[in-house]
Amino acid sequence: MPSRKQFEESERLLRGFDWSKVDAMTDEQIIEAAKADPDSSLPTDAELAEFDLVIPAKSRRKPPKEAAE
């Protein structure tokens, strides 16, 4: 769990980030940039095949009766 100081630092960095550069990139460019980043860990197709889809319990609950009407 990040400390409050780490959280505040990340918030400060995000406020100053120029998102227009990311918005101008295509999906392919973003993927290539992620592959080139040594800190990135993109899962392989084999790893993705092992993942299990987990639906949060809150989403599995039945809606209240008044919402069903």
PDB file of N, CA, C, O and CB in Angstrom:
ATOM      1  N   MET A   1       0.849  -1.179   0.000  1.00  0.00           N
ATOM      2  CA  MET A   1       0.000   0.000   0.000  1.00  0.00           C
ATOM      3  C   MET A   1       0.893   1.240   0.000  1.00  0.00           C
ATOM      4  O   MET A   1       1.771   1.369   0.853  1.00  0.00           O
ATOM      5  CB  MET A   1      -0.965  -0.001   1.227  1.00  0.00           C
ATOM      6  N   PRO A   2       0.676   2.154  -0.951  1.00  0.00           N
ATOM      7  CA  PRO A   2       1.513   3.349  -0.982  1.00  0.00           C
ATOM      8  C   PRO A   2       1.242   4.255   0.223  1.00  0.00           C
ATOM      9  O   PRO A   2       0.142   4.301   0.773  1.00  0.00           O
ATOM     10  CB  PRO A   2       1.279   4.120  -2.281  1.00  0.00           C
ATOM     11  N   SER A   3       2.284   4.958   0.594  1.00  0.00           N
ATOM     12  CA  SER A   3       2.128   5.897   1.701  1.00  0.00           C
ATOM     13  C   SER A   3       1.407   7.149   1.206  1.00  0.00           C
ATOM     14  O   SER A   3       1.271   7.373   0.003  1.00  0.00           O
ATOM     15  CB  SER A   3       3.507   6.264   2.318  1.00  0.00           C
ATOM     16  N   ARG A   4       0.958   7.944   2.144  1.00  0.00           N
ATOM     17  CA  ARG A   4       0.283   9.195   1.778  1.00  0.00           C
ATOM     18  C   ARG A   4       1.223  10.090   0.974  1.00  0.00           C
ATOM     19  O   ARG A   4       0.801  10.747   0.022  1.00  0.00           O
ATOM     20  CB  ARG A   4      -0.213   9.939   3.042  1.00  0.00           C
ATOM     21  N   LYS A   5       2.492  10.113   1.360  1.00  0.00           N
ATOM     22  CA  LYS A   5       3.475  10.939   0.648  1.00  0.00           C
ATOM     23  C   LYS A   5       3.634  10.449  -0.797  1.00  0.00           C
ATOM     24  O   LYS A   5       3.711  11.263  -1.718  1.00  0.00           O
ATOM     25  CB  LYS A   5       4.846  10.911   1.381  1.00  0.00           C
ATOM     26  N   GLN A   6       3.685   9.131  -1.000  1.00  0.00           N
ATOM     27  CA  GLN A   6       3.798   8.582  -2.350  1.00  0.00           C
ATOM     28  C   GLN A   6       2.556   8.913  -3.166  1.00  0.00           C
ATOM     29  O   GLN A   6       2.657   9.260  -4.343  1.00  0.00           O
ATOM     30  CB  GLN A   6       4.012   7.062  -2.299  1.00  0.00           C
ATOM     31  N   PHE A   7       1.391   8.806  -2.545  1.00  0.00           N
ATOM     32  CA  PHE A   7       0.144   9.122  -3.227  1.00  0.00           C
ATOM     33  C   PHE A   7       0.131  10.594  -3.654  1.00  0.00           C
ATOM     34  O   PHE A   7      -0.221  10.909  -4.791  1.00  0.00           O
ATOM     35  CB  PHE A   7      -1.063   8.812  -2.316  1.00  0.00           C
ATOM     36  N   GLU A   8       0.510  11.481  -2.753  1.00  0.00           N
ATOM     37  CA  GLU A   8       0.521  12.912  -3.065  1.00  0.00           C
ATOM     38  C   GLU A   8       1.514  13.224  -4.179  1.00  0.00           C
ATOM     39  O   GLU A   8       1.250  14.075  -5.029  1.00  0.00           O
ATOM     40  CB  GLU A   8       0.862  13.730  -1.814  1.00  0.00           C
ATOM     41  N   GLU A   9       2.660  12.534  -4.177  1.00  0.00           N
ATOM     42  CA  GLU A   9       3.655  12.749  -5.228  1.00  0.00           C
ATOM     43  C   GLU A   9       3.120  12.281  -6.577  1.00  0.00           C
ATOM     44  O   GLU A   9       3.319  12.951  -7.590  1.00  0.00           O
ATOM     45  CB  GLU A   9       4.965  12.015  -4.891  1.00  0.00           C
ATOM     46  N   SER A  10       2.444  11.138  -6.595  1.00  0.00           N
ATOM     47  CA  SER A  10       1.891  10.653  -7.861  1.00  0.00           C
ATOM     48  C   SER A  10       0.790  11.589  -8.365  1.00  0.00           C
ATOM     49  O   SER A  10       0.685  11.833  -9.567  1.00  0.00           O
ATOM     50  CB  SER A  10       1.338   9.222  -7.694  1.00  0.00           C
ATOM     51  N   GLU A  11      -0.017  12.106  -7.462  1.00  0.00           N
ATOM     52  CA  GLU A  11      -1.044  13.075  -7.854  1.00  0.00           C
ATOM     53  C   GLU A  11      -0.409  14.328  -8.454  1.00  0.00           C
ATOM     54  O   GLU A  11      -0.885  14.855  -9.460  1.00  0.00           O
ATOM     55  CB  GLU A  11      -1.918  13.452  -6.645  1.00  0.00           C
ATOM     56  N   ARG A  12       0.660  14.792  -7.833  1.00  0.00           N
ATOM     57  CA  ARG A  12       1.355  15.983  -8.334  1.00  0.00           C
ATOM     58  C   ARG A  12       1.911  15.734  -9.732  1.00  0.00           C
ATOM     59  O   ARG A  12       1.800  16.591 -10.608  1.00  0.00           O
ATOM     60  CB  ARG A  12       2.492  16.390  -7.376  1.00  0.00           C
ATOM     61  N   LEU A  13       2.507  14.565  -9.942  1.00  0.00           N
ATOM     62  CA  LEU A  13       3.077  14.234 -11.246  1.00  0.00           C
ATOM     63  C   LEU A  13       1.998  14.114 -12.317  1.00  0.00           C
ATOM     64  O   LEU A  13       2.194  14.560 -13.447  1.00  0.00           O
ATOM     65  CB  LEU A  13       3.870  12.936 -11.161  1.00  0.00           C
ATOM     66  N   LEU A  14       0.870  13.520 -11.971  1.00  0.00           N
ATOM     67  CA  LEU A  14      -0.208  13.370 -12.943  1.00  0.00           C
ATOM     68  C   LEU A  14      -0.820  14.714 -13.332  1.00  0.00           C
ATOM     69  O   LEU A  14      -1.217  14.908 -14.481  1.00  0.00           O
ATOM     70  CB  LEU A  14      -1.285  12.456 -12.385  1.00  0.00           C
ATOM     71  N   ARG A  15      -0.896  15.629 -12.387  1.00  0.00           N
ATOM     72  CA  ARG A  15      -1.456  16.954 -12.703  1.00  0.00           C
ATOM     73  C   ARG A  15      -0.598  17.667 -13.735  1.00  0.00           C
ATOM     74  O   ARG A  15      -1.124  18.405 -14.567  1.00  0.00           O
ATOM     75  CB  ARG A  15      -1.573  17.815 -11.430  1.00  0.00           C
ATOM     76  N   GLY A  16       0.722  17.459 -13.695  1.00  0.00           N
ATOM     77  CA  GLY A  16       1.617  18.143 -14.620  1.00  0.00           C
ATOM     78  C   GLY A  16       1.898  17.375 -15.900  1.00  0.00           C
ATOM     79  O   GLY A  16       2.679  17.834 -16.733  1.00  0.00           O
ATOM     80  N   PHE A  17       1.261  16.188 -16.076  1.00  0.00           N
ATOM     81  CA  PHE A  17       1.538  15.359 -17.239  1.00  0.00           C
ATOM     82  C   PHE A  17       0.782  15.875 -18.454  1.00  0.00           C
ATOM     83  O   PHE A  17      -0.382  16.259 -18.348  1.00  0.00           O
ATOM     84  CB  PHE A  17       1.168  13.901 -16.961  1.00  0.00           C
ATOM     85  N   ASP A  18       1.445  15.885 -19.610  1.00  0.00           N
ATOM     86  CA  ASP A  18       0.835  16.348 -20.852  1.00  0.00           C
ATOM     87  C   ASP A  18       0.144  15.173 -21.551  1.00  0.00           C
ATOM     88  O   ASP A  18       0.773  14.453 -22.327  1.00  0.00           O
ATOM     89  CB  ASP A  18       1.902  16.994 -21.784  1.00  0.00           C
ATOM     90  N   TRP A  19      -1.141  14.982 -21.277  1.00  0.00           N
ATOM     91  CA  TRP A  19      -1.884  13.862 -21.833  1.00  0.00           C
ATOM     92  C   TRP A  19      -2.151  14.018 -23.322  1.00  0.00           C
ATOM     93  O   TRP A  19      -2.524  13.045 -23.977  1.00  0.00           O
ATOM     94  CB  TRP A  19      -3.185  13.701 -21.102  1.00  0.00           C
ATOM     95  N   SER A  20      -1.970  15.214 -23.878  1.00  0.00           N
ATOM     96  CA  SER A  20      -2.228  15.406 -25.312  1.00  0.00           C
ATOM     97  C   SER A  20      -1.271  14.552 -26.147  1.00  0.00           C
ATOM     98  O   SER A  20      -1.625  14.125 -27.246  1.00  0.00           O
ATOM     99  CB  SER A  20      -2.085  16.904 -25.697  1.00  0.00           C
ATOM    100  N   LYS A  21      -0.060  14.300 -25.635  1.00  0.00           N
ATOM    101  CA  LYS A  21       0.882  13.443 -26.363  1.00  0.00           C
ATOM    102  C   LYS A  21       0.372  12.008 -26.414  1.00  0.00           C
ATOM    103  O   LYS A  21       0.504  11.338 -27.439  1.00  0.00           O
ATOM    104  CB  LYS A  21       2.276  13.488 -25.704  1.00  0.00           C
ATOM    105  N   VAL A  22      -0.201  11.540 -25.329  1.00  0.00           N
ATOM    106  CA  VAL A  22      -0.758  10.184 -25.291  1.00  0.00           C
ATOM    107  C   VAL A  22      -2.008  10.125 -26.170  1.00  0.00           C
ATOM    108  O   VAL A  22      -2.197   9.160 -26.910  1.00  0.00           O
ATOM    109  CB  VAL A  22      -1.094   9.758 -23.825  1.00  0.00           C
ATOM    110  N   ASP A  23      -2.848  11.134 -26.096  1.00  0.00           N
ATOM    111  CA  ASP A  23      -4.070  11.167 -26.907  1.00  0.00           C
ATOM    112  C   ASP A  23      -3.760  11.145 -28.396  1.00  0.00           C
ATOM    113  O   ASP A  23      -4.558  10.640 -29.185  1.00  0.00           O
ATOM    114  CB  ASP A  23      -4.893  12.403 -26.572  1.00  0.00           C
ATOM    115  N   ALA A  24      -2.606  11.689 -28.793  1.00  0.00           N
ATOM    116  CA  ALA A  24      -2.230  11.742 -30.203  1.00  0.00           C
ATOM    117  C   ALA A  24      -1.660  10.417 -30.709  1.00  0.00           C
ATOM    118  O   ALA A  24      -1.502  10.239 -31.917  1.00  0.00           O
ATOM    119  CB  ALA A  24      -1.219  12.846 -30.422  1.00  0.00           C
ATOM    120  N   MET A  25      -1.353   9.492 -29.810  1.00  0.00           N
ATOM    121  CA  MET A  25      -0.764   8.216 -30.211  1.00  0.00           C
ATOM    122  C   MET A  25      -1.844   7.212 -30.615  1.00  0.00           C
ATOM    123  O   MET A  25      -2.950   7.216 -30.074  1.00  0.00           O
ATOM    124  CB  MET A  25       0.088   7.644 -29.074  1.00  0.00           C
ATOM    125  N   THR A  26      -1.501   6.351 -31.578  1.00  0.00           N
ATOM    126  CA  THR A  26      -2.402   5.267 -31.954  1.00  0.00           C
ATOM    127  C   THR A  26      -2.226   4.139 -30.947  1.00  0.00           C
ATOM    128  O   THR A  26      -1.264   4.132 -30.179  1.00  0.00           O
ATOM    129  CB  THR A  26      -2.126   4.770 -33.415  1.00  0.00           C
ATOM    130  N   ASP A  27      -3.153   3.186 -30.950  1.00  0.00           N
ATOM    131  CA  ASP A  27      -3.039   2.023 -30.063  1.00  0.00           C
ATOM    132  C   ASP A  27      -1.739   1.266 -30.339  1.00  0.00           C
ATOM    133  O   ASP A  27      -1.078   0.805 -29.409  1.00  0.00           O
ATOM    134  CB  ASP A  27      -4.255   1.081 -30.242  1.00  0.00           C
ATOM    135  N   GLU A  28      -1.374   1.140 -31.613  1.00  0.00           N
ATOM    136  CA  GLU A  28      -0.151   0.434 -31.977  1.00  0.00           C
ATOM    137  C   GLU A  28       1.087   1.142 -31.419  1.00  0.00           C
ATOM    138  O   GLU A  28       2.015   0.488 -30.944  1.00  0.00           O
ATOM    139  CB  GLU A  28      -0.046   0.309 -33.500  1.00  0.00           C
ATOM    140  N   GLN A  29       1.101   2.467 -31.475  1.00  0.00           N
ATOM    141  CA  GLN A  29       2.228   3.233 -30.929  1.00  0.00           C
ATOM    142  C   GLN A  29       2.322   3.069 -29.416  1.00  0.00           C
ATOM    143  O   GLN A  29       3.419   2.972 -28.867  1.00  0.00           O
ATOM    144  CB  GLN A  29       2.091   4.720 -31.288  1.00  0.00           C
ATOM    145  N   ILE A  30       1.190   3.040 -28.752  1.00  0.00           N
ATOM    146  CA  ILE A  30       1.181   2.867 -27.292  1.00  0.00           C
ATOM    147  C   ILE A  30       1.724   1.483 -26.931  1.00  0.00           C
ATOM    148  O   ILE A  30       2.511   1.347 -25.994  1.00  0.00           O
ATOM    149  CB  ILE A  30      -0.260   3.053 -26.719  1.00  0.00           C
ATOM    150  N   ILE A  31       1.302   0.453 -27.678  1.00  0.00           N
ATOM    151  CA  ILE A  31       1.784  -0.901 -27.415  1.00  0.00           C
ATOM    152  C   ILE A  31       3.286  -0.990 -27.647  1.00  0.00           C
ATOM    153  O   ILE A  31       3.999  -1.592 -26.844  1.00  0.00           O
ATOM    154  CB  ILE A  31       1.049  -1.918 -28.302  1.00  0.00           C
ATOM    155  N   GLU A  32       3.774  -0.404 -28.726  1.00  0.00           N
ATOM    156  CA  GLU A  32       5.209  -0.421 -29.005  1.00  0.00           C
ATOM    157  C   GLU A  32       5.991   0.323 -27.921  1.00  0.00           C
ATOM    158  O   GLU A  32       7.074  -0.111 -27.529  1.00  0.00           O
ATOM    159  CB  GLU A  32       5.491   0.201 -30.379  1.00  0.00           C
ATOM    160  N   ALA A  33       5.455   1.424 -27.446  1.00  0.00           N
ATOM    161  CA  ALA A  33       6.119   2.175 -26.375  1.00  0.00           C
ATOM    162  C   ALA A  33       6.164   1.344 -25.097  1.00  0.00           C
ATOM    163  O   ALA A  33       7.164   1.357 -24.379  1.00  0.00           O
ATOM    164  CB  ALA A  33       5.395   3.518 -26.117  1.00  0.00           C
ATOM    165  N   ALA A  34       5.087   0.625 -24.816  1.00  0.00           N
ATOM    166  CA  ALA A  34       5.057  -0.227 -23.626  1.00  0.00           C
ATOM    167  C   ALA A  34       6.060  -1.364 -23.758  1.00  0.00           C
ATOM    168  O   ALA A  34       6.727  -1.713 -22.785  1.00  0.00           O
ATOM    169  CB  ALA A  34       3.642  -0.790 -23.397  1.00  0.00           C
ATOM    170  N   LYS A  35       6.177  -1.947 -24.953  1.00  0.00           N
ATOM    171  CA  LYS A  35       7.146  -3.026 -25.182  1.00  0.00           C
ATOM    172  C   LYS A  35       8.582  -2.522 -25.029  1.00  0.00           C
ATOM    173  O   LYS A  35       9.454  -3.257 -24.565  1.00  0.00           O
ATOM    174  CB  LYS A  35       6.948  -3.634 -26.582  1.00  0.00           C
ATOM    175  N   ALA A  36       8.822  -1.280 -25.415  1.00  0.00           N
ATOM    176  CA  ALA A  36      10.177  -0.717 -25.347  1.00  0.00           C
ATOM    177  C   ALA A  36      10.544  -0.289 -23.930  1.00  0.00           C
ATOM    178  O   ALA A  36      11.721  -0.086 -23.635  1.00  0.00           O
ATOM    179  CB  ALA A  36      10.301   0.476 -26.291  1.00  0.00           C
ATOM    180  N   ASP A  37       9.561  -0.150 -23.057  1.00  0.00           N
ATOM    181  CA  ASP A  37       9.809   0.292 -21.672  1.00  0.00           C
ATOM    182  C   ASP A  37      10.290  -0.888 -20.836  1.00  0.00           C
ATOM    183  O   ASP A  37       9.562  -1.869 -20.685  1.00  0.00           O
ATOM    184  CB  ASP A  37       8.522   0.913 -21.043  1.00  0.00           C
ATOM    185  N   PRO A  38      11.508  -0.813 -20.289  1.00  0.00           N
ATOM    186  CA  PRO A  38      12.022  -1.927 -19.493  1.00  0.00           C
ATOM    187  C   PRO A  38      11.237  -2.156 -18.196  1.00  0.00           C
ATOM    188  O   PRO A  38      11.318  -3.238 -17.614  1.00  0.00           O
ATOM    189  CB  PRO A  38      13.476  -1.683 -19.163  1.00  0.00           C
ATOM    190  N   ASP A  39      10.493  -1.175 -17.744  1.00  0.00           N
ATOM    191  CA  ASP A  39       9.693  -1.321 -16.521  1.00  0.00           C
ATOM    192  C   ASP A  39       8.310  -1.892 -16.796  1.00  0.00           C
ATOM    193  O   ASP A  39       7.575  -2.217 -15.863  1.00  0.00           O
ATOM    194  CB  ASP A  39       9.556   0.018 -15.825  1.00  0.00           C
ATOM    195  N   SER A  40       7.954  -2.014 -18.065  1.00  0.00           N
ATOM    196  CA  SER A  40       6.635  -2.525 -18.430  1.00  0.00           C
ATOM    197  C   SER A  40       6.644  -4.044 -18.404  1.00  0.00           C
ATOM    198  O   SER A  40       7.661  -4.675 -18.694  1.00  0.00           O
ATOM    199  CB  SER A  40       6.211  -2.013 -19.821  1.00  0.00           C
ATOM    200  N   SER A  41       5.515  -4.618 -18.058  1.00  0.00           N
ATOM    201  CA  SER A  41       5.401  -6.083 -18.069  1.00  0.00           C
ATOM    202  C   SER A  41       4.103  -6.482 -18.757  1.00  0.00           C
ATOM    203  O   SER A  41       3.106  -6.778 -18.098  1.00  0.00           O
ATOM    204  CB  SER A  41       5.454  -6.662 -16.621  1.00  0.00           C
ATOM    205  N   LEU A  42       4.123  -6.486 -20.076  1.00  0.00           N
ATOM    206  CA  LEU A  42       2.949  -6.883 -20.839  1.00  0.00           C
ATOM    207  C   LEU A  42       2.834  -8.402 -20.793  1.00  0.00           C
ATOM    208  O   LEU A  42       3.823  -9.095 -21.034  1.00  0.00           O
ATOM    209  CB  LEU A  42       3.031  -6.370 -22.310  1.00  0.00           C
ATOM    210  N   PRO A  43       1.651  -8.938 -20.488  1.00  0.00           N
ATOM    211  CA  PRO A  43       1.500 -10.398 -20.444  1.00  0.00           C
ATOM    212  C   PRO A  43       1.577 -10.992 -21.848  1.00  0.00           C
ATOM    213  O   PRO A  43       1.133 -10.376 -22.817  1.00  0.00           O
ATOM    214  CB  PRO A  43       0.163 -10.784 -19.776  1.00  0.00           C
ATOM    215  N   THR A  44       2.135 -12.174 -21.947  1.00  0.00           N
ATOM    216  CA  THR A  44       2.185 -12.890 -23.222  1.00  0.00           C
ATOM    217  C   THR A  44       0.825 -13.511 -23.490  1.00  0.00           C
ATOM    218  O   THR A  44      -0.031 -13.542 -22.605  1.00  0.00           O
ATOM    219  CB  THR A  44       3.299 -13.978 -23.215  1.00  0.00           C
ATOM    220  N   ASP A  45       0.619 -14.007 -24.707  1.00  0.00           N
ATOM    221  CA  ASP A  45      -0.648 -14.667 -25.034  1.00  0.00           C
ATOM    222  C   ASP A  45      -0.859 -15.890 -24.152  1.00  0.00           C
ATOM    223  O   ASP A  45      -1.983 -16.177 -23.740  1.00  0.00           O
ATOM    224  CB  ASP A  45      -0.680 -15.072 -26.519  1.00  0.00           C
ATOM    225  N   ALA A  46       0.228 -16.615 -23.861  1.00  0.00           N
ATOM    226  CA  ALA A  46       0.118 -17.789 -22.995  1.00  0.00           C
ATOM    227  C   ALA A  46      -0.311 -17.383 -21.585  1.00  0.00           C
ATOM    228  O   ALA A  46      -1.137 -18.058 -20.969  1.00  0.00           O
ATOM    229  CB  ALA A  46       1.458 -18.549 -22.946  1.00  0.00           C
ATOM    230  N   GLU A  47       0.243 -16.291 -21.075  1.00  0.00           N
ATOM    231  CA  GLU A  47      -0.145 -15.812 -19.743  1.00  0.00           C
ATOM    232  C   GLU A  47      -1.598 -15.346 -19.736  1.00  0.00           C
ATOM    233  O   GLU A  47      -2.330 -15.610 -18.782  1.00  0.00           O
ATOM    234  CB  GLU A  47       0.781 -14.665 -19.291  1.00  0.00           C
ATOM    235  N   LEU A  48      -2.019 -14.656 -20.795  1.00  0.00           N
ATOM    236  CA  LEU A  48      -3.400 -14.188 -20.875  1.00  0.00           C
ATOM    237  C   LEU A  48      -4.374 -15.365 -20.888  1.00  0.00           C
ATOM    238  O   LEU A  48      -5.463 -15.276 -20.321  1.00  0.00           O
ATOM    239  CB  LEU A  48      -3.600 -13.321 -22.125  1.00  0.00           C
ATOM    240  N   ALA A  49      -3.983 -16.473 -21.536  1.00  0.00           N
ATOM    241  CA  ALA A  49      -4.850 -17.647 -21.597  1.00  0.00           C
ATOM    242  C   ALA A  49      -5.051 -18.270 -20.219  1.00  0.00           C
ATOM    243  O   ALA A  49      -6.053 -18.946 -19.987  1.00  0.00           O
ATOM    244  CB  ALA A  49      -4.268 -18.680 -22.555  1.00  0.00           C
ATOM    245  N   GLU A  50      -4.104 -18.049 -19.301  1.00  0.00           N
ATOM    246  CA  GLU A  50      -4.198 -18.604 -17.954  1.00  0.00           C
ATOM    247  C   GLU A  50      -5.039 -17.750 -17.009  1.00  0.00           C
ATOM    248  O   GLU A  50      -5.438 -18.215 -15.941  1.00  0.00           O
ATOM    249  CB  GLU A  50      -2.822 -18.773 -17.382  1.00  0.00           C
ATOM    250  N   PHE A  51      -5.310 -16.500 -17.395  1.00  0.00           N
ATOM    251  CA  PHE A  51      -6.058 -15.602 -16.521  1.00  0.00           C
ATOM    252  C   PHE A  51      -7.499 -16.071 -16.378  1.00  0.00           C
ATOM    253  O   PHE A  51      -8.085 -16.609 -17.318  1.00  0.00           O
ATOM    254  CB  PHE A  51      -6.018 -14.167 -17.060  1.00  0.00           C
ATOM    255  N   ASP A  52      -8.053 -15.865 -15.213  1.00  0.00           N
ATOM    256  CA  ASP A  52      -9.458 -16.153 -14.957  1.00  0.00           C
ATOM    257  C   ASP A  52     -10.204 -14.833 -14.829  1.00  0.00           C
ATOM    258  O   ASP A  52      -9.743 -13.905 -14.164  1.00  0.00           O
ATOM    259  CB  ASP A  52      -9.635 -17.025 -13.675  1.00  0.00           C
ATOM    260  N   LEU A  53     -11.362 -14.763 -15.475  1.00  0.00           N
ATOM    261  CA  LEU A  53     -12.204 -13.586 -15.345  1.00  0.00           C
ATOM    262  C   LEU A  53     -12.910 -13.644 -14.001  1.00  0.00           C
ATOM    263  O   LEU A  53     -13.587 -14.624 -13.690  1.00  0.00           O
ATOM    264  CB  LEU A  53     -13.226 -13.492 -16.509  1.00  0.00           C
ATOM    265  N   VAL A  54     -12.753 -12.608 -13.216  1.00  0.00           N
ATOM    266  CA  VAL A  54     -13.382 -12.548 -11.904  1.00  0.00           C
ATOM    267  C   VAL A  54     -14.354 -11.375 -11.900  1.00  0.00           C
ATOM    268  O   VAL A  54     -13.960 -10.222 -12.079  1.00  0.00           O
ATOM    269  CB  VAL A  54     -12.317 -12.407 -10.765  1.00  0.00           C
ATOM    270  N   ILE A  55     -15.618 -11.687 -11.694  1.00  0.00           N
ATOM    271  CA  ILE A  55     -16.643 -10.646 -11.645  1.00  0.00           C
ATOM    272  C   ILE A  55     -16.866 -10.312 -10.176  1.00  0.00           C
ATOM    273  O   ILE A  55     -17.189 -11.198  -9.384  1.00  0.00           O
ATOM    274  CB  ILE A  55     -17.984 -11.106 -12.346  1.00  0.00           C
ATOM    275  N   PRO A  56     -16.699  -9.049  -9.802  1.00  0.00           N
ATOM    276  CA  PRO A  56     -16.880  -8.676  -8.397  1.00  0.00           C
ATOM    277  C   PRO A  56     -18.254  -9.096  -7.877  1.00  0.00           C
ATOM    278  O   PRO A  56     -19.251  -9.030  -8.597  1.00  0.00           O
ATOM    279  CB  PRO A  56     -16.696  -7.165  -8.223  1.00  0.00           C
ATOM    280  N   ALA A  57     -18.289  -9.523  -6.631  1.00  0.00           N
ATOM    281  CA  ALA A  57     -19.533 -10.006  -6.021  1.00  0.00           C
ATOM    282  C   ALA A  57     -20.635  -8.965  -6.092  1.00  0.00           C
ATOM    283  O   ALA A  57     -21.801  -9.311  -6.279  1.00  0.00           O
ATOM    284  CB  ALA A  57     -19.293 -10.401  -4.572  1.00  0.00           C
ATOM    285  N   LYS A  58     -20.288  -7.714  -5.946  1.00  0.00           N
ATOM    286  CA  LYS A  58     -21.281  -6.649  -5.980  1.00  0.00           C
ATOM    287  C   LYS A  58     -22.031  -6.647  -7.318  1.00  0.00           C
ATOM    288  O   LYS A  58     -23.225  -6.348  -7.359  1.00  0.00           O
ATOM    289  CB  LYS A  58     -20.608  -5.286  -5.739  1.00  0.00           C
ATOM    290  N   SER A  59     -21.335  -6.978  -8.408  1.00  0.00           N
ATOM    291  CA  SER A  59     -21.954  -6.996  -9.732  1.00  0.00           C
ATOM    292  C   SER A  59     -22.842  -8.208  -9.931  1.00  0.00           C
ATOM    293  O   SER A  59     -23.711  -8.198 -10.803  1.00  0.00           O
ATOM    294  CB  SER A  59     -20.892  -6.965 -10.803  1.00  0.00           C
ATOM    295  N   ARG A  60     -22.640  -9.252  -9.139  1.00  0.00           N
ATOM    296  CA  ARG A  60     -23.404 -10.483  -9.295  1.00  0.00           C
ATOM    297  C   ARG A  60     -24.715 -10.461  -8.517  1.00  0.00           C
ATOM    298  O   ARG A  60     -25.557 -11.338  -8.708  1.00  0.00           O
ATOM    299  CB  ARG A  60     -22.574 -11.661  -8.854  1.00  0.00           C
ATOM    300  N   ARG A  61     -24.898  -9.489  -7.658  1.00  0.00           N
ATOM    301  CA  ARG A  61     -26.119  -9.416  -6.851  1.00  0.00           C
ATOM    302  C   ARG A  61     -27.319  -9.088  -7.713  1.00  0.00           C
ATOM    303  O   ARG A  61     -27.206  -8.401  -8.729  1.00  0.00           O
ATOM    304  CB  ARG A  61     -25.973  -8.375  -5.743  1.00  0.00           C
ATOM    305  N   LYS A  62     -28.469  -9.588  -7.295  1.00  0.00           N
ATOM    306  CA  LYS A  62     -29.695  -9.277  -8.015  1.00  0.00           C
ATOM    307  C   LYS A  62     -30.092  -7.833  -7.712  1.00  0.00           C
ATOM    308  O   LYS A  62     -29.890  -7.352  -6.597  1.00  0.00           O
ATOM    309  CB  LYS A  62     -30.838 -10.264  -7.628  1.00  0.00           C
ATOM    310  N   PRO A  63     -30.661  -7.139  -8.712  1.00  0.00           N
ATOM    311  CA  PRO A  63     -31.101  -5.760  -8.462  1.00  0.00           C
ATOM    312  C   PRO A  63     -32.275  -5.744  -7.504  1.00  0.00           C
ATOM    313  O   PRO A  63     -33.012  -6.726  -7.423  1.00  0.00           O
ATOM    314  CB  PRO A  63     -31.484  -5.061  -9.777  1.00  0.00           C
ATOM    315  N   PRO A  64     -32.469  -4.653  -6.774  1.00  0.00           N
ATOM    316  CA  PRO A  64     -33.630  -4.540  -5.877  1.00  0.00           C
ATOM    317  C   PRO A  64     -34.924  -4.654  -6.679  1.00  0.00           C
ATOM    318  O   PRO A  64     -34.945  -4.340  -7.869  1.00  0.00           O
ATOM    319  CB  PRO A  64     -33.596  -3.197  -5.096  1.00  0.00           C
ATOM    320  N   LYS A  65     -35.998  -5.100  -6.037  1.00  0.00           N
ATOM    321  CA  LYS A  65     -37.268  -5.315  -6.738  1.00  0.00           C
ATOM    322  C   LYS A  65     -37.757  -4.046  -7.407  1.00  0.00           C
ATOM    323  O   LYS A  65     -38.272  -4.098  -8.523  1.00  0.00           O
ATOM    324  CB  LYS A  65     -38.326  -5.828  -5.774  1.00  0.00           C
ATOM    325  N   GLU A  66     -37.606  -2.903  -6.746  1.00  0.00           N
ATOM    326  CA  GLU A  66     -38.120  -1.667  -7.356  1.00  0.00           C
ATOM    327  C   GLU A  66     -37.328  -1.288  -8.599  1.00  0.00           C
ATOM    328  O   GLU A  66     -37.861  -0.608  -9.477  1.00  0.00           O
ATOM    329  CB  GLU A  66     -38.078  -0.515  -6.345  1.00  0.00           C
ATOM    330  N   ALA A  67     -36.084  -1.704  -8.698  1.00  0.00           N
ATOM    331  CA  ALA A  67     -35.284  -1.394  -9.884  1.00  0.00           C
ATOM    332  C   ALA A  67     -35.658  -2.292 -11.047  1.00  0.00           C
ATOM    333  O   ALA A  67     -35.427  -1.928 -12.200  1.00  0.00           O
ATOM    334  CB  ALA A  67     -33.795  -1.533  -9.577  1.00  0.00           C
ATOM    335  N   ALA A  68     -36.236  -3.469 -10.772  1.00  0.00           N
ATOM    336  CA  ALA A  68     -36.596  -4.427 -11.806  1.00  0.00           C
ATOM    337  C   ALA A  68     -37.871  -4.016 -12.550  1.00  0.00           C
ATOM    338  O   ALA A  68     -38.126  -4.505 -13.650  1.00  0.00           O
ATOM    339  CB  ALA A  68     -36.773  -5.805 -11.194  1.00  0.00           C
ATOM    340  N   GLU A  69     -38.652  -3.146 -11.973  1.00  0.00           N
ATOM    341  CA  GLU A  69     -39.926  -2.751 -12.572  1.00  0.00           C
ATOM    342  C   GLU A  69     -39.759  -1.825 -13.733  1.00  0.00           C
ATOM    343  O   GLU A  69     -40.748  -1.408 -14.337  1.00  0.00           O
ATOM    344  CB  GLU A  69     -40.797  -2.107 -11.559  1.00  0.00           C
TER     345      GLU A  69
END
